[in-house]
Amino acid sequence: MLVSAKEMLNKARDGHYAVGQFNINNLEWTKSILQTAEELRAPVILGVSEGAGKYMCGFDTVVGMVNGMLKGLNITVPVALHLDHGTFEGAKACINAGFSSIMFDGSHYPIEENLKLTTALVNTCDILGISLEAEVGAIGGEEDGVVGMGECADPAECKMIADLGVTMLAAGIGNIHGKYPANWPGLRFDVLENIKATVGDMPLVLHGGTGIPEDMIKKAISLGVAKINVNTECQLSFSAATRKYIEEGKDLVGKGFDPRKVLAPGCEAIKATVREKMEIFGCIGKA
């Protein structure tokens, strides 16, 4: 059964580790992440962007697939199904479809509008027991066509959003989506410390977890980050393993063209990436 991310993130915050959000793109992706979480006894958040939701034939299909897998794979660890960088309309659609966690990203609006729209969702999510993530300060890189430069969030604005009663807060601290450029200056821990000081117990979320050095991730966790998002890294490892299979001509041998065989190395690569991240985040055995 899907659960809200609230309890797993509060436990992570108190235990000084982070729960991984791994974005899903299809059945293989979802299965690989769930199997790894179960094997490692780690709580996990499945992230779905609006673009990926559309690709998978809509949010109802996603919910049906994930619920079916929880049952079919006998998954016993806590699993949250989370809308990633949702619009206001997308958030409402995911609530109706049966998601257990929602992110409303109002970071590109003026703060007054962000506050107004987030407030409208807080009450609904509270009543339904759904966790709600809000964002202040646009995360850099490209996310569903929106390109941001990695702004740093204003701690005062973070407090205004946190005080509305959201479950968790994504705050820009110089992090970006996708691959980090060679001249990336690193995470702004001074900003993170200031945000933590203003929002208190609120679990913080680090977007753009691909390519951030391990020591920076561990320091961010020590400063209150309880959820870290990973997407690009799984995509890179999946495509590298798939390319290798095809380049070695394995699809031309016997029944090697069977899509299940073609996708198998990529699935193993996703599992290896998820395991590696869960080790760094410290969430193994925390289910």
Backbone torsions as a table, in degrees:
resi	resn	phi	psi	omega
1	MET	NA	134.3	178.9
2	LEU	-66.9	144.8	178.2
3	VAL	-126.6	158.8	172.3
4	SER	-64.8	155.0	179.4
5	ALA	-83.0	-3.1	-172.2
6	LYS	-59.0	-53.3	-175.6
7	GLU	-65.7	-42.6	-178.4
8	MET	-64.9	-33.4	-179.1
9	LEU	-77.7	-35.9	176.3
10	ASN	-63.8	-40.1	178.3
11	LYS	-66.0	-39.4	179.9
12	ALA	-65.1	-43.5	178.8
13	ARG	-59.8	-47.2	-178.5
14	ASP	-69.6	-30.4	-178.0
15	GLY	-93.4	2.3	178.0
16	HIS	58.2	45.8	170.0
17	TYR	-136.1	179.5	179.7
18	ALA	-129.3	147.7	174.3
19	VAL	-92.4	137.5	179.4
20	GLY	-86.4	135.1	167.0
21	GLN	-102.7	119.6	178.9
22	PHE	-113.9	122.0	-177.9
23	ASN	-73.4	142.4	180.0
24	ILE	-109.1	149.5	-178.3
25	ASN	-125.8	-20.2	-178.5
26	ASN	-167.1	-172.7	-178.5
27	LEU	-61.9	-45.5	-177.1
28	GLU	-61.2	-42.5	-179.8
29	TRP	-59.1	-50.4	-176.3
30	THR	-62.1	-47.0	-178.9
31	LYS	-60.9	-45.4	-178.3
32	SER	-61.4	-42.8	-178.3
33	ILE	-69.2	-45.1	-179.2
34	LEU	-64.3	-42.1	179.9
35	GLN	-63.5	-39.7	179.8
36	THR	-67.2	-43.4	179.1
37	ALA	-61.3	-42.4	180.0
38	GLU	-65.1	-45.3	-179.0
39	GLU	-61.7	-38.4	-176.8
40	LEU	-92.6	0.8	-179.0
41	ARG	54.5	48.9	-178.4
42	ALA	-117.6	137.2	172.7
43	PRO	-66.1	152.1	-176.6
44	VAL	-147.8	150.8	176.1
45	ILE	-118.4	124.3	176.1
46	LEU	-92.6	118.1	-178.5
47	GLY	-95.6	139.4	177.9
48	VAL	-131.5	116.5	174.3
49	SER	-78.8	163.8	179.2
50	GLU	-63.8	-35.0	177.7
51	GLY	-64.1	-43.7	179.6
52	ALA	-68.0	-35.6	177.6
53	GLY	-61.9	-41.6	178.2
54	LYS	-64.1	-44.7	-179.8
55	TYR	-59.5	-37.7	-178.8
56	MET	-87.2	22.6	174.5
57	CYS	74.7	20.9	174.8
58	GLY	106.5	162.7	-174.1
59	PHE	-66.6	-30.2	177.7
60	ASP	-63.4	-41.0	178.7
61	THR	-63.0	-42.7	-179.4
62	VAL	-61.1	-48.1	-179.5
63	VAL	-62.1	-43.3	179.5
64	GLY	-61.9	-43.4	179.8
65	MET	-64.4	-47.4	-176.9
66	VAL	-66.5	-45.1	178.4
67	ASN	-61.7	-39.1	177.5
68	GLY	-62.8	-39.4	-180.0
69	MET	-69.7	-38.9	179.5
70	LEU	-57.1	-39.1	179.7
71	LYS	-76.8	-50.7	-175.2
72	GLY	-65.6	-31.3	-179.7
73	LEU	-97.7	2.7	-177.5
74	ASN	52.8	52.4	-179.4
75	ILE	-78.9	124.0	-177.6
76	THR	-112.3	-9.4	179.1
77	VAL	-80.4	157.8	178.6
78	PRO	-66.4	129.6	179.6
79	VAL	-128.4	126.6	174.0
80	ALA	-109.9	139.3	175.1
81	LEU	-105.8	117.7	-163.7
82	HIS	-124.9	128.9	172.6
83	LEU	-75.3	127.7	-177.6
84	ASP	-101.4	127.1	178.7
85	HIS	52.5	51.1	-177.2
86	GLY	-77.6	149.7	167.2
87	THR	-80.2	171.6	178.4
88	PHE	-62.1	-43.8	179.4
89	GLU	-67.5	-39.1	178.2
90	GLY	-63.1	-40.3	179.0
91	ALA	-61.5	-44.4	179.4
92	LYS	-63.0	-41.0	-179.9
93	ALA	-63.8	-39.3	-179.7
94	CYS	-71.5	-35.6	175.7
95	ILE	-60.9	-45.7	-180.0
96	ASN	-65.8	-31.7	-177.0
97	ALA	-78.3	-20.2	178.6
98	GLY	110.2	19.0	172.7
99	PHE	-64.3	151.6	-179.2
100	SER	-101.8	-2.5	-177.9
101	SER	-156.0	146.4	-173.0
102	ILE	-136.5	139.6	166.1
103	MET	-114.5	125.0	170.0
104	PHE	-103.8	119.9	180.0
105	ASP	-101.9	97.1	177.8
106	GLY	-104.0	19.3	-172.4
107	SER	-66.3	-22.4	-179.2
108	HIS	-87.5	-4.9	176.5
109	TYR	-88.1	161.0	168.0
110	PRO	-59.1	150.8	-173.3
111	ILE	-55.8	-34.6	-179.2
112	GLU	-62.2	-43.2	-179.8
113	GLU	-68.7	-40.8	177.4
114	ASN	-58.4	-45.1	179.2
115	LEU	-61.9	-45.5	-176.3
116	LYS	-62.4	-48.3	-177.4
117	LEU	-70.8	-37.9	178.0
118	THR	-64.3	-41.3	178.8
119	THR	-57.5	-42.1	-178.6
120	ALA	-61.7	-32.0	-178.8
121	LEU	-85.5	-28.1	-177.2
122	VAL	-55.9	-48.5	-175.9
123	ASN	-64.4	-44.5	179.7
124	THR	-60.7	-47.5	-178.6
125	CYS	-63.8	-38.5	177.6
126	ASP	-58.6	-49.9	-177.4
127	ILE	-62.0	-40.0	-176.0
128	LEU	-87.7	-5.2	-179.8
129	GLY	72.2	32.0	179.6
130	ILE	-102.7	136.8	178.3
131	SER	-79.6	148.9	-175.2
132	LEU	-129.6	125.8	176.7
133	GLU	-107.6	136.4	176.6
134	ALA	-120.3	163.3	-178.9
135	GLU	-131.4	140.4	174.5
136	VAL	-129.8	129.5	-179.1
137	GLY	81.8	111.0	-173.6
138	ALA	-63.8	134.8	175.0
139	ILE	-75.9	138.9	-177.5
140	GLY	-71.3	176.4	-179.7
141	GLY	85.2	-167.7	-178.1
142	GLU	-109.7	131.1	177.1
143	GLU	-136.2	110.5	-178.3
144	ASP	49.1	46.4	174.0
145	GLY	86.8	-9.6	179.5
146	VAL	-96.7	120.7	-178.8
147	VAL	-103.5	121.1	179.2
148	GLY	-117.4	157.8	-177.2
149	MET	-99.1	9.2	178.9
150	GLY	82.1	55.6	179.4
151	GLU	-67.6	156.8	172.4
152	CYS	-98.8	136.1	-177.5
153	ALA	-71.5	150.7	175.8
154	ASP	-86.1	118.8	-177.8
155	PRO	-54.7	-33.4	179.7
156	ALA	-66.6	-40.2	177.6
157	GLU	-68.4	-36.4	177.6
158	CYS	-59.3	-42.3	-179.3
159	LYS	-64.6	-39.9	-179.7
160	MET	-60.8	-42.5	179.9
161	ILE	-72.1	-43.3	-179.4
162	ALA	-60.4	-38.8	-177.8
163	ASP	-67.7	-12.0	178.2
164	LEU	-72.3	-19.3	-179.9
165	GLY	102.7	24.9	175.3
166	VAL	-71.4	163.4	-177.5
167	THR	-80.5	-37.9	-173.7
168	MET	-151.9	157.0	-174.4
169	LEU	-129.1	125.9	172.7
170	ALA	-94.9	120.5	-178.1
171	ALA	-124.5	130.7	179.1
172	GLY	-67.6	124.6	177.0
173	ILE	-130.6	37.8	179.8
174	GLY	90.1	4.2	179.5
175	ASN	-82.7	152.1	179.6
176	ILE	-135.4	158.3	175.3
177	HIS	-82.0	150.5	176.9
178	GLY	85.4	-160.8	-179.2
179	LYS	-75.7	141.1	178.3
180	TYR	-83.6	135.5	178.6
181	PRO	-70.2	159.1	-177.2
182	ALA	-59.3	-29.2	-176.5
183	ASN	-95.7	16.6	179.2
184	TRP	-62.4	126.7	-175.2
185	PRO	-76.4	-10.7	179.8
186	GLY	102.6	173.2	-179.0
187	LEU	-71.6	146.3	178.6
188	ARG	-93.2	90.4	-176.8
189	PHE	-69.0	-25.9	176.7
190	ASP	-63.7	-41.1	178.3
191	VAL	-66.5	-43.5	179.2
192	LEU	-59.4	-43.3	179.5
193	GLU	-62.9	-40.5	178.8
194	ASN	-66.0	-40.9	179.4
195	ILE	-64.3	-45.7	-179.7
196	LYS	-58.8	-40.9	-179.4
197	ALA	-63.8	-33.5	-177.7
198	THR	-85.6	-30.9	-176.1
199	VAL	-98.0	-7.4	175.1
200	GLY	64.5	-120.2	-171.7
201	ASP	-77.7	-6.0	-175.6
202	MET	-59.2	122.4	175.3
203	PRO	-63.2	133.2	-178.7
204	LEU	-101.3	152.3	-175.9
205	VAL	-118.1	133.7	177.2
206	LEU	-108.4	111.9	176.7
207	HIS	-87.2	160.1	176.8
208	GLY	71.4	45.8	-176.5
209	GLY	-72.3	-8.7	-179.2
210	THR	-76.1	122.5	172.5
211	GLY	87.6	0.2	174.6
212	ILE	-79.5	127.0	-178.4
213	PRO	-55.6	147.7	-175.4
214	GLU	-55.4	-41.2	-178.2
215	ASP	-64.9	-35.2	178.3
216	MET	-68.5	-39.5	179.2
217	ILE	-62.7	-45.2	-178.4
218	LYS	-65.0	-36.4	178.0
219	LYS	-67.8	-41.0	178.8
220	ALA	-60.9	-41.1	178.4
221	ILE	-62.8	-41.6	-179.7
222	SER	-65.3	-21.1	-179.3
223	LEU	-99.2	13.5	172.6
224	GLY	112.7	1.1	176.1
225	VAL	-76.7	125.2	-176.6
226	ALA	-118.2	-4.6	-179.7
227	LYS	-143.2	130.2	180.0
228	ILE	-127.7	130.4	-176.4
229	ASN	-95.4	132.1	178.5
230	VAL	-129.0	129.8	177.5
231	ASN	-141.6	-60.4	-175.1
232	THR	-55.8	-40.0	-176.0
233	GLU	-62.0	-39.2	176.8
234	CYS	-67.2	-38.3	179.7
235	GLN	-64.3	-42.9	-179.5
236	LEU	-64.5	-44.5	-178.6
237	SER	-69.1	-36.1	178.2
238	PHE	-63.2	-48.3	-175.8
239	SER	-69.3	-34.6	178.7
240	ALA	-64.1	-43.3	-179.3
241	ALA	-68.5	-37.6	179.0
242	THR	-67.3	-42.7	178.8
243	ARG	-59.5	-43.8	-178.9
244	LYS	-60.1	-44.2	-179.5
245	TYR	-59.1	-45.7	-178.6
246	ILE	-70.7	-44.3	-177.8
247	GLU	-63.9	-30.1	178.2
248	GLU	-81.2	1.2	176.6
249	GLY	72.0	18.2	-176.5
250	LYS	-68.1	-22.9	178.4
251	ASP	-73.7	-11.5	-178.7
252	LEU	-98.0	-2.4	-178.2
253	VAL	-103.5	125.8	178.7
254	GLY	53.6	-129.8	179.2
255	LYS	-96.3	30.3	-178.1
256	GLY	-62.9	-13.0	179.0
257	PHE	-82.0	-10.8	178.2
258	ASP	-55.4	124.5	-176.6
259	PRO	-54.8	-29.8	178.6
260	ARG	-65.5	-34.9	178.3
261	LYS	-76.6	-38.9	179.6
262	VAL	-61.3	-39.8	-175.1
263	LEU	-86.0	-15.4	-175.5
264	ALA	-57.3	-46.6	-179.8
265	PRO	-61.9	-37.2	177.9
266	GLY	-63.1	-39.8	178.8
267	CYS	-63.8	-41.9	177.9
268	GLU	-63.3	-36.0	179.8
269	ALA	-67.2	-38.9	176.9
270	ILE	-62.3	-46.3	-179.8
271	LYS	-57.5	-43.0	-179.3
272	ALA	-64.1	-39.6	179.3
273	THR	-66.6	-43.9	-179.8
274	VAL	-63.0	-43.5	179.0
275	ARG	-59.7	-46.9	-179.4
276	GLU	-59.3	-44.0	-179.8
277	LYS	-66.9	-43.6	-179.4
278	MET	-61.8	-34.1	176.5
279	GLU	-63.9	-45.6	-179.7
280	ILE	-65.4	-40.8	-177.6
281	PHE	-71.6	-19.8	178.6
282	GLY	81.0	18.7	-174.3
283	CYS	-97.7	1.3	179.5
284	ILE	-66.4	133.8	179.8
285	GLY	77.1	9.8	-176.3
286	LYS	-98.6	4.6	-179.0
287	ALA	-69.8	NA	NA
